[in-house]
Amino acid sequence: MKNKLTNNIGLKFAAVLFAALLWLIVVNVDDPVDTNIYRNIPVTVTNEEVVTNTGKTYQILDDTQTVTVAVTAPRSVLSQIKNNDIKAEADMREMELKSLVPVTVTVDGFEGKYESAEATPRNIQVKIEDQTKNTFPLSVDTTGTLRDGYVLGETKTNPETITIRGSESLVATIDKAVARVNISGLAEDKELDAELILYDAKGNVIDQTLLTNNLGEKGVSVDVQVLSKKDLTLDFEVSGSPANGYVYTGLTSTPDRISVCGTAKALKGLDSIQIPSSELDISGATGKEEIVVDISPYLPEGVELVDDTAKNVIVTVTVELEGAQTIEFPVEGIVVNNLASGLKIDYEDVEDLSLQFKGSQDALNSLDVRNGVSIDLKDCKDPGTYIVPVSVEVPESVTLVTQPSIKILLQKKEE
């Protein structure tokens, strides 16, 4: 039996070696070792107290807060490794030359299944500095849009200031601290949690990883006031009397309505703004006058303009000879008769048609031509520019001073 085991011992040993070699070849052909690259892996700094316990702090330089990691392992293992499985750490106890901290890499859940994991760069570069603090006022930045019919009122941060600690060089870059809130769909006053954002003087966002603040777990919030919006008419009165032989015939304002905002209580029952006659003195007037009126002093308490720049209103006061009246008739109100099929009309830059009338003052005061101004296009069959007479229906007691006409452009309709 012993002779059988020892016979051809060299051949048997070679067979074992060949089998082992063949197994290694099969394994590597079936599941070869390869290297995968994983980018933007964040570096976690550990044992910071090595620096901070001395009253110092540190700043990571040259954008080495993240590294690229090369993992070497069988392909079957690499196919399972994700970015969040890779942990890169820089231990401050290992700092060299007071500025370089080696980065070590591990792959959680795959211990013993990979051959190597190396970071590029191999070190993070830090700058050790004295720690400082500064206090900044908090301003508010809103995103999103309120529900229709509402406008943003006052906003207030809680707290109103923030104290930030960090390295001298990093804290010195802070220009402003902002509490950002999303107001989408709001229709009532509300306190909203906010996101703290720090900006430098160029408007760039500052990374807060190496900064601390005094907000604690509560963080920062913003009290948001939401106001109702309403459109109001403007009611004007005039004072004084025109020159002898002239009469005041009316006024117009641009705009004739304004948008205001306020609490629901302040706006309740409010439909117009009354502008006193002291703003429009027509004493001795002999014609049209344009007067700029600041309406903001006449807004009720608790009511303000949606647009502060809209406070100035242009009022056109019309004064005419007694027995005469001019009406600025909008071209949109002209009745168009016999417009050819397939054509459309355009008045180009003309907005109003000036109509002059004479008659007794009583008749002129009651004159209404809103439905009595028309044009007839029976002789205008082709596209082009035409000057056509305007027909104006007036009562017998009123005379149209001049027969008006208007320039029109006829164009083919778009199909």
C-alpha positions in Angstrom: 0.0 0.0 0.0 2.8 2.3 0.9 4.6 1.6 -2.4 1.4 2.5 -4.3 1.3 5.9 -2.5 5.0 6.7 -3.2 5.2 5.3 -6.7 5.6 8.1 -9.3 5.6 10.8 -6.5 7.0 13.4 -8.8 4.3 12.9 -11.4 1.5 13.1 -8.7 3.0 16.3 -7.3 3.1 17.8 -10.7 -0.5 16.9 -11.3 -1.6 18.7 -8.1 0.3 21.8 -9.1 -1.3 21.7 -12.6 -4.7 21.3 -11.1 -4.2 24.3 -8.8 -2.8 26.4 -11.7 -5.8 25.4 -13.8 -8.2 26.4 -11.1 -6.5 29.9 -10.8 -6.7 30.3 -14.6 -10.4 29.3 -14.7 -11.3 31.7 -11.8 -9.5 34.6 -13.4 -11.0 34.0 -16.8 -14.5 33.7 -15.3 -14.2 36.7 -12.8 -11.1 38.7 -13.6 -9.7 41.4 -11.4 -10.3 45.0 -12.6 -10.2 48.6 -11.4 -13.1 51.0 -11.2 -12.9 54.7 -10.7 -15.4 56.5 -8.3 -15.4 60.3 -8.4 -16.4 63.1 -6.0 -16.1 61.0 -2.8 -16.4 63.3 0.2 -13.6 63.3 2.7 -14.6 63.1 6.4 -12.2 64.7 8.8 -11.7 62.9 12.1 -10.1 63.8 15.4 -10.5 67.5 14.7 -9.9 68.2 18.3 -6.2 67.9 17.6 -6.5 71.4 16.1 -9.6 72.8 17.8 -8.5 72.1 21.4 -5.7 74.5 20.9 -8.0 77.4 20.0 -7.3 77.0 16.4 -9.4 75.9 13.4 -8.6 74.7 9.9 -9.6 75.3 6.3 -9.4 72.7 3.6 -7.5 74.2 0.6 -7.4 73.5 -3.2 -10.9 71.9 -3.4 -9.6 68.7 -1.7 -12.8 68.2 0.2 -13.6 65.4 -2.3 -11.3 62.8 -3.9 -11.3 60.3 -6.7 -11.0 56.6 -5.6 -9.7 53.7 -7.5 -10.9 50.3 -6.3 -9.3 47.1 -7.5 -11.4 43.9 -7.1 -13.0 41.0 -9.0 -15.5 42.3 -11.5 -18.3 40.5 -9.6 -17.5 42.6 -6.5 -17.0 45.9 -8.5 -20.4 45.6 -10.0 -21.9 45.8 -6.5 -19.9 48.7 -5.2 -21.6 52.1 -5.2 -20.3 55.6 -4.4 -22.0 55.7 -1.0 -20.2 52.4 0.0 -16.8 54.2 -0.2 -15.7 56.0 2.9 -12.7 58.4 2.7 -11.3 59.7 6.0 -8.6 62.2 6.9 -7.3 61.7 10.5 -5.9 64.9 11.9 -3.6 62.9 14.2 -1.7 61.8 11.0 -1.1 65.4 9.8 2.3 66.0 8.3 4.2 69.2 7.7 1.3 71.1 9.5 -0.7 71.0 6.3 -1.0 67.5 4.8 -3.4 64.9 6.1 -3.3 61.4 4.5 -6.6 60.1 3.1 -7.5 56.5 3.9 -10.2 54.7 2.0 -12.4 51.8 3.0 -15.3 50.1 1.2 -18.1 49.4 3.7 -19.6 45.9 3.4 -16.9 44.6 1.1 -14.1 44.0 3.7 -11.7 41.3 2.4 -13.4 41.3 -1.0 -11.3 43.9 -2.7 -7.6 44.1 -3.3 -7.0 47.9 -2.8 -8.8 51.3 -2.6 -6.7 54.4 -3.2 -7.6 58.1 -3.2 -6.4 60.8 -5.5 -5.1 63.1 -4.2 -3.6 61.0 -1.4 -3.7 63.9 1.0 -6.0 66.8 1.8 -4.3 70.1 2.2 -5.3 72.2 5.3 -4.5 75.6 6.6 -4.3 76.0 10.4 -5.6 79.4 11.5 -6.8 81.3 14.5 -10.6 80.9 15.1 -12.8 84.0 15.0 -16.5 84.9 15.0 -18.6 87.6 13.5 -22.3 88.6 13.7 -24.3 89.3 10.6 -27.9 90.6 10.1 -30.2 88.1 8.4 -32.1 89.1 5.2 -34.9 87.3 3.5 -34.9 85.8 0.0 -38.2 84.3 -1.2 -38.8 81.7 -3.9 -42.0 80.6 -5.5 -45.3 82.5 -6.1 -48.2 83.3 -3.8 -51.7 82.3 -4.6 -53.4 84.5 -7.2 -54.9 87.7 -5.6 -52.3 88.0 -2.9 -49.0 89.9 -2.5 -46.1 89.6 -0.2 -46.1 91.9 2.8 -43.5 92.2 5.5 -41.0 89.4 6.3 -39.0 89.0 9.5 -36.3 86.4 10.4 -36.2 84.5 13.7 -33.5 85.3 14.9 -32.7 88.6 13.3 -28.9 88.1 13.4 -26.6 85.2 13.3 -23.1 84.6 14.8 -20.8 82.6 12.6 -17.5 81.0 13.8 -14.7 79.7 11.7 -11.2 80.4 10.4 -10.3 84.1 10.1 -9.8 83.9 6.3 -13.1 82.1 5.7 -15.3 84.2 8.0 -13.7 87.3 6.3 -15.2 86.2 3.0 -18.8 86.4 4.2 -20.6 89.4 2.8 -24.2 88.6 3.8 -26.3 85.9 5.4 -29.7 85.1 3.9 -32.7 83.1 5.1 -34.3 81.6 2.0 -38.0 80.5 2.1 -40.4 79.0 -0.4 -43.7 80.9 -0.4 -45.4 78.9 -3.2 -49.2 78.8 -2.9 -49.4 80.8 0.4 -52.6 82.7 1.0 -52.2 83.6 4.7 -49.6 84.7 7.2 -47.3 81.9 8.2 -44.0 81.1 9.9 -41.8 79.1 7.6 -38.6 77.2 8.1 -35.8 78.7 6.1 -32.5 77.6 4.6 -29.4 79.6 5.7 -27.2 80.7 2.7 -24.0 82.6 3.0 -22.7 84.8 0.1 -19.3 86.4 -0.6 -19.0 89.9 -2.1 -19.3 88.5 -5.6 -22.5 86.7 -4.9 -21.0 83.3 -4.7 -22.4 80.8 -2.2 -20.0 79.9 0.6 -19.5 76.3 1.7 -20.5 76.1 5.4 -18.9 72.7 6.1 -16.1 74.3 8.1 -18.2 77.0 9.8 -20.5 76.9 12.8 -23.3 79.1 14.0 -25.5 79.8 17.0 -28.8 78.7 15.4 -28.8 75.3 17.2 -31.3 72.6 16.3 -34.2 75.1 15.8 -32.4 76.7 12.9 -33.8 79.9 11.3 -37.4 80.7 10.4 -39.2 83.6 8.6 -42.5 85.2 9.6 -44.2 85.9 6.2 -47.1 88.4 5.9 -49.5 87.7 3.1 -51.7 90.7 2.0 -54.8 90.7 -0.1 -54.8 92.5 -3.4 -57.5 94.7 -4.9 -58.0 97.0 -7.9 -59.6 100.4 -7.0 -61.0 103.2 -9.1 -59.8 106.8 -8.7 -62.4 109.5 -8.0 -61.3 113.1 -8.6 -62.9 116.4 -7.9 -61.8 119.8 -9.2 -61.7 123.2 -7.6 -61.8 126.7 -9.0 -63.5 128.0 -12.2 -62.2 128.3 -15.7 -61.8 131.7 -17.5 -64.9 133.6 -18.6 -66.5 131.9 -21.6 -65.0 128.5 -20.8 -66.5 125.5 -19.1 -65.1 122.4 -17.4 -66.2 119.4 -19.4 -64.5 116.5 -17.6 -61.3 114.7 -16.9 -59.5 111.4 -17.5 -56.6 109.8 -15.6 -53.8 107.5 -16.6 -54.1 104.9 -15.1 -57.8 105.1 -14.1 -57.4 102.2 -11.7 -54.7 101.2 -9.2 -53.7 98.0 -7.5 -53.5 98.1 -3.7 -52.8 95.6 -1.0 -53.6 95.3 2.7 -55.2 93.0 5.2 -58.7 91.7 4.5 -60.0 94.0 7.2 -58.4 97.1 5.7 -59.7 96.4 2.2 -63.2 95.4 3.2 -65.8 97.7 1.6 -63.1 99.7 -0.2 -63.8 100.2 -3.9 -62.3 103.6 -4.8 -59.8 106.2 -3.7 -61.1 109.7 -3.2 -58.7 112.5 -4.4 -59.6 115.9 -2.9 -60.3 118.9 -5.2 -57.3 120.7 -3.8 -55.1 118.6 -6.1 -56.9 119.8 -9.3 -57.3 123.6 -9.4 -58.7 124.8 -12.7 -58.9 128.5 -11.9 -58.5 130.6 -15.1 -58.0 127.6 -17.3 -58.7 128.0 -21.0 -57.9 124.5 -22.4 -56.7 121.0 -21.5 -54.2 120.7 -18.7 -52.2 117.7 -17.5 -51.6 117.5 -13.8 -49.5 114.9 -12.0 -51.0 113.8 -8.8 -49.3 111.8 -6.0 -52.1 109.6 -4.7 -50.2 107.9 -2.0 -51.2 110.4 0.8 -54.8 109.5 0.2 -54.6 105.8 0.7 -56.5 104.6 3.8 -54.5 103.4 6.9 -53.3 99.9 6.4 -53.5 100.1 2.6 -50.5 100.5 0.3 -49.7 100.4 -3.4 -48.7 97.0 -4.9 -46.1 98.9 -6.9 -44.6 101.9 -5.1 -43.6 103.5 -8.4 -47.2 103.8 -9.5 -48.0 106.5 -7.0 -48.0 109.3 -9.6 -51.1 109.5 -11.8 -51.5 111.8 -14.8 -54.8 113.6 -14.8 -56.0 115.4 -18.0 -58.5 118.1 -17.2 -60.6 119.3 -20.2 -61.7 123.0 -20.3 -63.4 124.2 -23.5 -65.2 127.3 -24.9 -68.8 127.4 -23.7 -71.0 125.8 -26.2 -68.2 123.5 -27.5 -67.0 120.1 -26.6 -64.3 117.7 -27.8 -64.6 114.0 -27.3 -61.6 111.7 -27.6 -63.4 108.6 -29.0 -61.5 105.3 -28.9 -61.1 103.6 -32.3 -62.0 100.3 -30.8 -65.6 101.7 -30.4 -66.1 102.5 -34.1 -68.7 100.4 -35.7 -67.4 98.9 -39.0 -69.9 98.2 -41.8 -69.4 96.2 -45.0 -66.0 94.8 -44.2 -65.1 92.4 -47.0 -64.9 88.7 -46.3 -61.3 87.5 -45.6 -60.0 91.0 -44.6 -59.2 92.4 -41.2 -58.9 96.1 -40.2 -56.0 97.8 -38.4 -56.0 101.4 -37.2 -52.2 101.3 -36.9 -50.9 103.9 -34.4 -54.2 105.7 -34.0 -55.8 105.2 -30.5 -58.4 108.0 -30.3 -60.5 109.9 -32.8 -60.9 113.6 -31.8 -64.6 114.7 -32.3 -65.6 118.4 -31.9 -69.1 119.5 -31.2 -71.1 122.7 -30.7 -74.4 123.3 -29.1 -76.1 124.4 -26.0 -74.2 123.5 -22.8 -77.1 121.4 -21.6 -77.2 119.4 -24.8 -73.4 119.0 -24.8 -73.5 117.8 -21.2 -75.9 115.0 -22.1 -74.2 114.1 -25.4 -73.5 110.4 -25.7 -72.0 109.1 -29.0 -70.7 105.7 -27.8 -72.9 103.8 -30.2 -73.1 106.4 -32.9 -69.7 106.4 -34.6 -69.2 104.2 -37.6 -67.4 103.8 -41.0 -68.6 102.2 -44.2 -66.1 100.0 -46.2 -68.4 99.1 -49.1 -65.8 100.7 -51.5 -62.8 99.1 -49.9 -62.6 95.5 -51.3 -58.9 94.8 -51.5 -56.0 94.9 -49.0 -54.4 98.3 -48.7 -54.4 101.6 -46.9 -57.5 103.8 -47.1 -58.7 107.1 -45.7 -62.4 106.8 -45.0 -65.0 109.3 -43.6 -66.4 108.8 -40.2 -70.1 109.0 -39.6 -71.2 110.4 -36.3 -74.9 110.4 -35.2 -75.8 113.5 -33.1 -79.1 115.0 -31.9 -80.5 118.0 -33.7 -79.4 120.4 -30.9 -75.7 119.5 -31.4 -73.5 120.2 -34.4 -70.4 118.2 -35.5 -67.9 121.0 -36.2 -65.6 119.1 -38.7 -66.4 116.0 -40.7 -63.8 113.5 -39.3 -61.9 110.9 -41.3 -59.6 108.1 -40.3 -56.7 106.2 -41.9 -57.1 102.4 -41.9 -55.1 99.4 -43.1 -56.9 96.4 -44.5 -55.0 93.1 -44.5 -55.8 89.5 -45.3 -56.8 87.3 -42.4 -54.3 84.6 -41.4 -55.7 81.2 -42.1 
